[in-house]
Amino acid sequence: MALPSPNLDDRRFQQLVDEAKRYVRQRAPEWTDHNVSDPGVTLIETFAYLVDQLLYRLNRVPDKNYTAFLDLLGIRLFPPTAAGADVDFWLSAPQPDTVALPPGTEVTTAGGESDEPVVFTTTDELRILPSELIRLVTAPRTGGQSDRTGMLADGLDIRCFQTRPEPGDALLFGLPTAVPRCIVAVRLDSRVEGIGVDPRQPPLVWEAWDGGGWRPCETGADTTGGLNRPGEIIVHVPAGHTASVIGGTRAGWLRCRVTEAEPGQPFYSESPTVREAAVFTVGGTMSVEHAETVTDVPLGISEGVAGQTFRLDRPPVLLDAGPPVVEVSSDEGWQRWEVVEHFGRSGPADRHVRVDATTGEFLFPPALREPDGTLRQCGAVPPKGARIRVARYRTGGGPAGNVARGAISVLLSSVPYVARVANREAARGGVGGETVENARRRAPEALRMQDRAVTAEDYETISRRAAPSVRRVRCLPAADAPGAVRVLVVPDAAADEGDDRLRFEQLIPSDQVLAAITASLDERRLIGTRLVVEPPVYQGVTVVARLSAAPGDTDRVRGAALDALFGHLNPLVGGPDGTGWPFGRPVQYGEVFGVLQRATGDALVEEVRLFPADPVTGRRGAPTDRIDLSAGALVFSYQHQVVVTEAGAEGRG
C-alpha cells in the first residue's frame, strides 16, 4: 500500500481570514469595521489567499517526500492479525454417535446494547467421539499393573493407589478409542475417601497418552474433591491423544496420577477406593479465530504483460496463519503461484506474486531495464487471457477479537446436540493494522538494523515484528551464559468480564508466539550467539493495608484502594507512567502508601505491609518495606487485602 500523504496544515482561506480578524480585535480594538468593503479587510483577504497557496505547497514537502522515500524503500503497512481462543462445545447429553463440527463453524459473543457481537470461526473440524470405560488398571509406583475391570464389574471396592499412596501411583482408565480434543466426564461412586488431603488442592494430576509419553490434561469441575467423595471430574483431553497397548489392551488411555505434595499441602494417608466408575464424552474443544476464510475469489483476466496488479474487494489479507493461495488457469488446470516478499531472487520462469496485505493488492512480477538496454524479467507472467483467482485467503482480525474469558457464548451455526459454547481463556492476539505514523517511526529502525540482530534494540524490534500481538519485549544478556541473550516476552491480555484484574496464566505467552519469535531471531542473530526466548520472571506482591474512612464510605474506599493496587502493580498498565511496571524496578513501601492515599482521597491510610509471594504456589514471605526485583523480572499483584474501618469506630464502646 502506498503510504498516504499527510496534511501538515489543514486550514483554508476562510479560516485564515477569521483568525486574522480575531487577531485584529486583540491588537487594534479601535478598528471596528470588519466588513468586506473595508480596505483593511481586503488586504487581510489578499494575504490569506497567498498563505493558502503556501500551505498547499507545504503539505507536499517535506512529509510527502518522506513518505515517497518510504515507498521506494519498500516500507509497507503491517496488516491486522486475528485473535484466537479455544472454545468448548458442550453436548446437551452424551451421544452414541460421533458429533462432527465442520471447519468454519461460527460462534460469537453475546453483544450488548452498545457493542456489536464479535464473530469467531473454527479453524478445523472437531469430532466429538463417544466413549466409555472398558478397562480400569491400577499402576503403583513400585511397578506392576493390575487389571481391576473384573472387580469393578463385581461391585467390589478397588484401591486406587497403594495402601499408603506414594507419588507416582496411578489409576488408568481405558477407552475404546482415542478421544483427542474431547471433554470427558469421569464418574466415580462408592466409598471414595482420600483420607488426609485437602479436597480443594489434592496432589493429583490427570494425563493422556499421546504415543510418546503422558501429557497433562486440563481439568474442570471436580465434585469428588480429589477422590474424597462420589462425583465427577471433567477432563479436557489434549489434541495428541492416541490409542496404544497397555497391559495387553489397546485403548485410548487416561490416568490419574499422585504427585509430590507442595510445602504445606496435605497428602494422602490412605488410598481412596472406588466401586463404580464410568467415562462418557460431554463435549469437545476447538480453536477459533476472529477471521473469516474466503474461497474462490476471482481477481481478473491477465493481459499477458509484466507488472500487472489486481485488488480484492474485501481487504485486508491476514498473513498470521500463512499466505493466501493464488492460482492462474492454464491448459492443465489451475496452477498455484507462490506468494513472496519480493522479486529480488525471482527468475524468468518462477511463478511468484506479491501481496499488499493491507489493501488486498496482488502484484505480479515486473520487467526491469538493465544498463545495457535489455529487459530482465523478475518472474513469470501469466499468459494473456488466463483467469486469476485467490483460492483461499483470510480476512478480518483486529483488537475487537481480544474478548474476555467466557465472552464467547453463542453458537451461530446450526449444530445438532450442541447445547452451549464457552471459552475458558480470553481470546488474544488480535492487533489492528499499522498506522502511517508508526510506519514512519519504524523506517529509521529498519534502515539502521538492515534485518540483522546485533544490539538489544534490534532483538526487540525483530521480536515485535515477528509477533505483533505481544505487549512488551525486553532483551538482556544471559548472566549465566556468556554470548547468550535472553528475550523476555510479555503477551497482551484482557481481564475477565466483570473484573479488571489479570490472572497469572494470562501473562505467559503461548508456545506459538515464542516459536515465531525464536524462528525470526534465529535467522538474523550473529553467528555464535545463543538465544533464549521466554516469559519474564514474575514477582508476586501482596499488599495488606488498613484504612479508615468516613461512615458510609467504607465500601467505596475499599474498592478504590484495591483498584489502585491492582492497577499500579501491573506488568501491562502499571508503574509510574502507566505503561507497565518497569523491568527490575523494586516495590517500595512509600510508593504504595502514596498510591493508596491518592486513590482514596480523604480516607486515612493507617498501615501498609508488603509481602513477596509466589504466584504459582501461593506461598507468601515475611513482611518487608522493599521488594527487590532482578533485571528481568516484573511484578504481579497477588491477592491484595484491604480492610477499611469507619473513622472513630475504634474508640466507641
QUITAUR-V18932 format. One record per residue. N is the residue number from 1. RES is the residue in one small letter. SS is DSSP state (H for helix, E for strand, C for the rest). OMEGA is omega in radians with two decimals (none if undefined). NEAR is the number of other C-alpha atoms within 10 Angstrom. Layout:
{{N/RES/SS/OMEGA/NEAR} {N/RES/SS/OMEGA/NEAR}}
//
This chain:
{{1/m/C/3.06/16} {2/a/C/-3.09/15} {3/l/C/-3.11/20} {4/p/C/-3.13/11} {5/s/C/-3.13/16} {6/p/C/3.07/17} {7/n/C/-3.02/14} {8/l/C/-3.13/15} {9/d/C/-3.04/11} {10/d/C/3.11/11} {11/r/C/3.11/13} {12/r/C/-3.02/15} {13/f/H/-3.05/16} {14/q/H/3.10/13} {15/q/H/3.11/13} {16/l/H/3.10/17} {17/v/H/-3.13/19} {18/d/H/3.12/14} {19/e/H/3.13/11} {20/a/H/3.12/16} {21/k/H/3.10/16} {22/r/H/3.12/11} {23/y/H/3.10/12} {24/v/H/-3.14/15} {25/r/H/-3.12/13} {26/q/H/-3.03/9} {27/r/H/-3.12/9} {28/a/C/-3.09/11} {29/p/C/3.13/9} {30/e/C/3.08/9} {31/w/C/-3.02/11} {32/t/C/-3.11/9} {33/d/C/-3.12/11} {34/h/C/3.11/14} {35/n/C/-3.09/10} {36/v/C/3.12/11} {37/s/C/-3.11/9} {38/d/C/3.14/10} {39/p/H/3.13/12} {40/g/H/3.10/14} {41/v/H/3.08/17} {42/t/H/3.09/15} {43/l/H/3.11/11} {44/i/H/-3.12/16} {45/e/H/3.11/19} {46/t/H/3.13/14} {47/f/H/3.09/16} {48/a/H/3.10/21} {49/y/H/3.14/16} {50/l/H/3.11/11} {51/v/H/3.11/16} {52/d/H/3.09/20} {53/q/H/3.11/13} {54/l/H/3.13/11} {55/l/H/3.11/16} {56/y/H/3.13/16} {57/r/H/-3.14/11} {58/l/H/-3.11/15} {59/n/C/3.11/16} {60/r/C/3.04/15} {61/v/C/0.00/14} {62/p/C/-3.04/13} {63/d/H/3.10/16} {64/k/H/3.08/18} {65/n/H/-3.12/12} {66/y/H/-3.13/16} {67/t/H/3.08/22} {68/a/H/3.09/16} {69/f/H/3.10/14} {70/l/H/3.08/18} {71/d/H/3.14/15} {72/l/H/3.13/10} {73/l/H/3.13/12} {74/g/C/3.09/12} {75/i/C/-3.13/19} {76/r/C/3.12/18} {77/l/C/3.08/20} {78/f/C/3.11/22} {79/p/C/3.06/27} {80/p/C/3.02/26} {81/t/E/-3.04/29} {82/a/C/3.04/31} {83/a/C/3.13/25} {84/g/E/3.12/24} {85/a/E/2.98/24} {86/d/E/-3.10/18} {87/v/E/3.08/25} {88/d/E/3.06/22} {89/f/E/-3.05/26} {90/w/E/3.12/21} {91/l/E/3.05/20} {92/s/C/3.08/13} {93/a/C/3.08/13} {94/p/C/-3.07/18} {95/q/C/3.13/17} {96/p/C/-3.11/11} {97/d/C/3.14/10} {98/t/C/3.03/12} {99/v/E/-3.06/19} {100/a/E/3.04/14} {101/l/E/-3.08/21} {102/p/C/3.02/15} {103/p/C/-3.12/15} {104/g/C/3.06/18} {105/t/C/-3.00/19} {106/e/E/3.00/19} {107/v/E/-3.05/25} {108/t/E/3.02/21} {109/t/E/-3.10/22} {110/a/C/-3.10/15} {111/g/C/-3.12/14} {112/g/C/-3.12/8} {113/e/C/-3.09/5} {114/s/C/-3.08/6} {115/d/C/3.04/9} {116/e/C/3.07/12} {117/p/C/3.12/17} {118/v/C/-3.03/18} {119/v/E/3.07/22} {120/f/E/3.08/29} {121/t/E/3.11/22} {122/t/E/-3.07/25} {123/t/C/-3.09/18} {124/d/C/3.10/14} {125/e/C/3.06/14} {126/l/E/3.10/22} {127/r/E/3.12/19} {128/i/E/-3.00/27} {129/l/C/3.06/25} {130/p/C/3.14/23} {131/s/C/3.06/26} {132/e/C/3.13/18} {133/l/E/3.09/18} {134/i/E/3.11/16} {135/r/E/3.01/21} {136/l/E/-3.02/24} {137/v/E/3.02/19} {138/t/E/-3.09/23} {139/a/E/3.12/20} {140/p/C/-3.13/21} {141/r/C/-3.08/17} {142/t/C/3.11/10} {143/g/C/-3.13/9} {144/g/C/3.14/9} {145/q/E/-3.11/16} {146/s/E/3.10/14} {147/d/E/-3.10/16} {148/r/C/-3.08/19} {149/t/H/3.14/18} {150/g/H/3.11/11} {151/m/H/3.12/14} {152/l/H/3.12/17} {153/a/H/3.13/11} {154/d/C/3.12/10} {155/g/C/3.14/13} {156/l/C/3.07/15} {157/d/C/-3.10/17} {158/i/E/3.05/21} {159/r/E/-3.13/19} {160/c/C/-3.07/26} {161/f/C/3.05/25} {162/q/C/-3.13/17} {163/t/C/2.97/13} {164/r/C/-3.01/10} {165/p/C/3.07/22} {166/e/C/3.06/21} {167/p/C/-3.08/17} {168/g/C/3.04/17} {169/d/C/-3.07/21} {170/a/E/3.02/27} {171/l/E/-3.03/21} {172/l/E/3.11/24} {173/f/E/3.13/24} {174/g/E/3.12/26} {175/l/E/-3.10/22} {176/p/C/-3.14/17} {177/t/C/3.08/19} {178/a/C/-3.12/25} {179/v/C/-3.12/27} {180/p/C/3.11/23} {181/r/C/3.11/22} {182/c/E/3.05/28} {183/i/E/-3.11/27} {184/v/E/3.05/26} {185/a/E/3.08/25} {186/v/E/-3.09/19} {187/r/E/-3.13/18} {188/l/E/-3.13/22} {189/d/E/3.12/17} {190/s/C/-3.05/18} {191/r/C/-3.11/18} {192/v/C/-3.06/25} {193/e/C/3.06/20} {194/g/C/-2.97/24} {195/i/C/3.00/16} {196/g/C/-3.07/14} {197/v/C/3.03/21} {198/d/C/-3.10/16} {199/p/C/-3.13/18} {200/r/C/-3.08/11} {201/q/C/-3.12/14} {202/p/C/3.12/21} {203/p/C/-3.09/20} {204/l/E/3.00/19} {205/v/E/3.09/16} {206/w/E/-3.06/22} {207/e/E/3.11/25} {208/a/E/-3.13/29} {209/w/E/-3.10/22} {210/d/C/3.13/20} {211/g/C/3.12/13} {212/g/C/-3.13/9} {213/g/C/-3.14/10} {214/w/E/3.12/15} {215/r/E/-3.14/17} {216/p/E/3.09/17} {217/c/C/2.96/18} {218/e/E/3.12/14} {219/t/E/3.10/17} {220/g/E/-3.12/14} {221/a/E/3.09/12} {222/d/E/-3.13/18} {223/t/C/3.05/18} {224/t/C/-3.11/20} {225/g/C/-3.13/21} {226/g/C/-3.14/22} {227/l/C/3.13/27} {228/n/C/-3.11/21} {229/r/C/3.09/20} {230/p/C/3.13/18} {231/g/E/-3.08/20} {232/e/E/3.00/22} {233/i/E/3.09/21} {234/i/E/-3.08/20} {235/v/E/3.08/23} {236/h/E/-3.06/25} {237/v/C/-3.12/26} {238/p/C/-3.04/21} {239/a/C/-3.06/15} {240/g/C/-3.10/16} {241/h/C/-3.06/24} {242/t/C/3.07/18} {243/a/E/3.12/22} {244/s/E/-3.09/19} {245/v/E/3.03/12} {246/i/E/-3.14/14} {247/g/C/3.12/12} {248/g/C/-3.12/8} {249/t/E/3.07/15} {250/r/E/-3.09/15} {251/a/E/2.95/21} {252/g/E/-2.93/26} {253/w/E/2.93/28} {254/l/E/3.09/26} {255/r/E/3.03/23} {256/c/E/-3.00/21} {257/r/E/3.08/22} {258/v/E/-3.12/23} {259/t/C/3.04/17} {260/e/C/3.11/12} {261/a/C/3.03/16} {262/e/C/3.08/12} {263/p/C/-3.12/8} {264/g/C/-3.14/7} {265/q/C/3.13/12} {266/p/C/-3.11/16} {267/f/C/-3.14/23} {268/y/C/2.98/22} {269/s/C/3.13/14} {270/e/C/-3.09/18} {271/s/C/2.98/21} {272/p/C/3.12/25} {273/t/E/3.07/23} {274/v/E/3.07/21} {275/r/C/3.11/18} {276/e/E/3.13/20} {277/a/E/3.12/21} {278/a/E/3.09/16} {279/v/E/3.10/21} {280/f/E/-3.09/20} {281/t/E/-3.13/24} {282/v/E/3.14/23} {283/g/E/3.13/29} {284/g/E/-3.10/27} {285/t/E/3.11/25} {286/m/E/3.09/22} {287/s/E/3.07/18} {288/v/E/3.11/25} {289/e/E/3.13/27} {290/h/C/-3.08/30} {291/a/E/3.11/25} {292/e/E/3.08/20} {293/t/E/-3.13/16} {294/v/E/-3.08/14} {295/t/E/3.01/14} {296/d/E/3.12/14} {297/v/E/3.11/16} {298/p/E/3.10/17} {299/l/E/-3.12/20} {300/g/E/-3.12/15} {301/i/E/-3.13/17} {302/s/C/3.05/20} {303/e/C/3.09/14} {304/g/C/3.13/13} {305/v/C/-3.13/15} {306/a/C/3.02/19} {307/g/C/3.13/16} {308/q/C/3.08/16} {309/t/E/3.09/16} {310/f/E/-3.07/18} {311/r/E/3.07/16} {312/l/C/3.07/18} {313/d/C/-3.07/12} {314/r/C/2.99/13} {315/p/C/-0.03/18} {316/p/C/3.05/22} {317/v/C/3.13/25} {318/l/C/-3.09/25} {319/l/C/-3.02/18} {320/d/C/3.10/16} {321/a/C/3.11/10} {322/g/C/-3.10/10} {323/p/C/3.05/17} {324/p/C/3.13/22} {325/v/E/-3.12/16} {326/v/E/-3.10/25} {327/e/E/3.12/22} {328/v/E/-3.11/21} {329/s/E/3.10/18} {330/s/E/3.13/14} {331/d/C/-3.14/7} {332/e/C/-3.08/6} {333/g/E/-3.13/9} {334/w/E/3.10/16} {335/q/E/-3.12/14} {336/r/E/3.09/16} {337/w/E/-3.05/20} {338/e/E/3.08/15} {339/v/E/-3.11/19} {340/v/C/3.13/15} {341/e/C/-3.12/10} {342/h/C/-3.12/14} {343/f/C/-3.08/17} {344/g/C/-3.12/9} {345/r/C/-3.07/9} {346/s/C/3.06/17} {347/g/C/-3.08/15} {348/p/C/-3.09/14} {349/a/C/-3.08/11} {350/d/C/3.11/17} {351/r/C/-3.07/22} {352/h/E/3.11/24} {353/v/E/3.06/24} {354/r/E/3.12/18} {355/v/E/2.96/24} {356/d/E/-2.98/20} {357/a/C/-3.08/24} {358/t/C/-3.11/18} {359/t/C/-3.07/18} {360/g/C/-3.11/20} {361/e/E/3.12/19} {362/f/E/-3.08/19} {363/l/E/3.09/18} {364/f/E/-2.96/23} {365/p/C/3.08/26} {366/p/C/3.00/17} {367/a/E/-3.08/17} {368/l/E/3.11/14} {369/r/E/-3.14/10} {370/e/C/3.14/9} {371/p/C/-3.13/7} {372/d/C/3.09/6} {373/g/C/3.14/8} {374/t/C/3.11/10} {375/l/E/3.07/12} {376/r/E/-3.13/13} {377/q/E/-3.10/20} {378/c/C/-3.13/24} {379/g/C/-3.12/23} {380/a/C/3.11/21} {381/v/C/3.08/24} {382/p/C/-3.10/23} {383/p/C/-3.11/15} {384/k/C/-3.14/11} {385/g/C/3.14/13} {386/a/C/3.09/17} {387/r/E/-3.12/18} {388/i/E/3.14/22} {389/r/E/2.97/22} {390/v/E/-3.08/20} {391/a/E/3.14/17} {392/r/E/2.98/15} {393/y/E/-3.12/22} {394/r/E/3.12/23} {395/t/E/-3.11/21} {396/g/E/3.10/24} {397/g/C/-3.14/28} {398/g/C/-3.07/18} {399/p/H/3.13/19} {400/a/H/-3.14/18} {401/g/H/-3.14/27} {402/n/C/-3.09/25} {403/v/C/-3.05/25} {404/a/C/3.08/21} {405/r/C/3.13/18} {406/g/C/-3.09/17} {407/a/C/3.12/23} {408/i/E/-2.98/29} {409/s/E/-3.06/19} {410/v/E/3.07/18} {411/l/E/-3.14/21} {412/l/C/3.14/14} {413/s/C/3.13/14} {414/s/C/3.13/10} {415/v/C/-3.14/13} {416/p/C/3.02/11} {417/y/C/3.08/15} {418/v/E/-3.04/18} {419/a/E/-3.08/14} {420/r/E/3.10/15} {421/v/E/3.12/22} {422/a/E/3.04/21} {423/n/E/-3.10/22} {424/r/C/3.12/16} {425/e/C/3.13/20} {426/a/C/3.02/24} {427/a/C/-3.13/28} {428/r/E/-3.13/26} {429/g/C/-3.14/29} {430/g/C/-3.13/26} {431/v/E/3.11/23} {432/g/C/3.09/18} {433/g/C/-3.08/18} {434/e/C/3.07/15} {435/t/C/3.11/12} {436/v/H/-3.13/17} {437/e/H/3.12/10} {438/n/H/3.10/11} {439/a/H/3.10/18} {440/r/H/3.11/17} {441/r/H/-3.09/10} {442/r/H/-3.03/13} {443/a/H/3.12/18} {444/p/H/3.10/12} {445/e/H/-3.13/15} {446/a/H/3.12/17} {447/l/H/-3.13/10} {448/r/H/-3.03/10} {449/m/H/-3.11/17} {450/q/C/3.06/11} {451/d/C/3.09/16} {452/r/C/3.14/16} {453/a/E/3.13/21} {454/v/C/-3.13/13} {455/t/C/3.09/11} {456/a/H/3.11/15} {457/e/H/3.11/15} {458/d/H/3.14/21} {459/y/H/-3.11/25} {460/e/H/3.14/22} {461/t/H/-3.14/19} {462/i/H/3.12/22} {463/s/H/3.13/29} {464/r/H/3.12/16} {465/r/H/-3.14/13} {466/a/H/-3.13/20} {467/a/C/-3.10/22} {468/p/C/-3.08/24} {469/s/C/-3.11/24} {470/v/E/-3.10/22} {471/r/E/-3.10/17} {472/r/E/3.08/18} {473/v/E/3.10/19} {474/r/E/3.12/19} {475/c/E/-3.14/21} {476/l/E/3.01/16} {477/p/E/3.10/16} {478/a/C/-3.02/16} {479/a/C/-3.05/10} {480/d/C/-3.10/7} {481/a/C/3.11/10} {482/p/C/-3.14/10} {483/g/C/3.14/12} {484/a/E/3.09/15} {485/v/E/3.07/19} {486/r/E/3.06/22} {487/v/E/-3.08/26} {488/l/E/-3.00/22} {489/v/E/3.08/26} {490/v/E/-3.12/22} {491/p/E/2.98/21} {492/d/C/-3.10/20} {493/a/C/3.08/24} {494/a/C/3.12/20} {495/a/C/3.12/17} {496/d/C/3.11/17} {497/e/C/-3.13/13} {498/g/C/-3.12/7} {499/d/C/3.12/9} {500/d/C/-3.06/12} {501/r/C/-3.11/17} {502/l/C/2.99/20} {503/r/C/-3.01/16} {504/f/H/-3.08/14} {505/e/H/3.10/11} {506/q/H/-3.08/17} {507/l/H/3.10/21} {508/i/C/-3.13/17} {509/p/C/-3.13/20} {510/s/C/3.10/13} {511/d/H/-3.14/9} {512/q/H/3.13/10} {513/v/H/3.13/19} {514/l/H/3.14/21} {515/a/H/3.14/15} {516/a/H/3.12/14} {517/i/H/3.13/22} {518/t/H/-3.13/18} {519/a/H/-3.13/12} {520/s/H/-3.14/17} {521/l/H/-3.09/23} {522/d/H/3.11/15} {523/e/H/-2.96/12} {524/r/H/-3.13/16} {525/r/E/3.07/18} {526/l/C/3.12/12} {527/i/C/-3.14/8} {528/g/C/3.13/8} {529/t/C/3.07/13} {530/r/E/-2.99/15} {531/l/E/3.05/17} {532/v/E/3.10/17} {533/v/E/-3.03/18} {534/e/E/3.02/18} {535/p/C/3.11/21} {536/p/C/2.99/22} {537/v/E/3.13/16} {538/y/E/3.09/22} {539/q/E/3.09/21} {540/g/E/3.12/23} {541/v/E/3.04/23} {542/t/E/3.09/25} {543/v/E/3.04/23} {544/v/E/-3.04/16} {545/a/E/3.06/22} {546/r/E/-3.11/17} {547/l/E/3.01/23} {548/s/E/-3.07/23} {549/a/E/3.13/23} {550/a/C/3.11/16} {551/p/C/-3.13/12} {552/g/C/-3.08/10} {553/d/C/-3.03/15} {554/t/H/-3.11/19} {555/d/H/3.13/14} {556/r/H/-3.12/12} {557/v/H/-3.14/26} {558/r/H/3.11/24} {559/g/H/3.14/14} {560/a/H/3.14/16} {561/a/H/3.14/26} {562/l/H/3.11/21} {563/d/H/-3.13/15} {564/a/H/-3.13/20} {565/l/H/-3.13/21} {566/f/H/3.11/22} {567/g/H/-3.10/22} {568/h/H/-3.14/26} {569/l/C/-3.02/26} {570/n/C/-3.09/22} {571/p/C/-3.09/26} {572/l/C/-3.05/24} {573/v/C/-3.10/15} {574/g/C/3.14/20} {575/g/C/-3.07/19} {576/p/C/-3.11/13} {577/d/C/3.07/10} {578/g/C/3.13/15} {579/t/C/-3.10/14} {580/g/C/-3.12/20} {581/w/C/-3.12/24} {582/p/C/3.10/20} {583/f/C/3.06/18} {584/g/C/-3.12/15} {585/r/C/-3.13/17} {586/p/C/3.05/17} {587/v/E/-3.04/20} {588/q/E/-3.09/14} {589/y/H/-3.06/16} {590/g/H/3.14/11} {591/e/H/3.12/13} {592/v/H/3.10/20} {593/f/H/-3.14/16} {594/g/H/3.11/11} {595/v/H/3.13/16} {596/l/H/-3.10/25} {597/q/H/3.13/18} {598/r/H/-3.07/13} {599/a/H/-3.03/17} {600/t/H/3.04/20} {601/g/C/-3.04/12} {602/d/C/3.14/12} {603/a/C/-3.11/22} {604/l/E/3.07/18} {605/v/E/-3.04/19} {606/e/E/-3.08/12} {607/e/E/3.07/13} {608/v/E/3.07/19} {609/r/E/3.12/18} {610/l/E/3.10/22} {611/f/E/2.96/21} {612/p/E/-3.10/22} {613/a/E/3.06/21} {614/d/C/-3.09/17} {615/p/C/3.13/20} {616/v/C/-3.10/10} {617/t/C/-3.12/9} {618/g/C/3.14/11} {619/r/C/-3.09/14} {620/r/E/-3.12/15} {621/g/E/-3.12/13} {622/a/E/3.12/9} {623/p/E/-3.10/15} {624/t/E/3.09/13} {625/d/C/-3.10/13} {626/r/E/3.09/16} {627/i/E/-3.12/18} {628/d/C/3.12/14} {629/l/C/3.05/17} {630/s/C/-3.02/13} {631/a/C/-3.11/14} {632/g/C/-3.07/21} {633/a/E/3.06/21} {634/l/E/3.13/24} {635/v/E/3.03/30} {636/f/E/-3.14/27} {637/s/E/-3.09/24} {638/y/C/2.96/24} {639/q/C/3.04/16} {640/h/C/-3.13/16} {641/q/E/-3.12/15} {642/v/E/3.09/18} {643/v/E/-3.14/15} {644/v/E/3.10/23} {645/t/E/3.09/21} {646/e/E/-3.13/15} {647/a/C/3.14/16} {648/g/C/-3.11/11} {649/a/H/-3.11/12} {650/e/H/-3.06/9} {651/g/H/-3.11/6} {652/r/C/3.08/5} {653/g/C/none/4}}
//
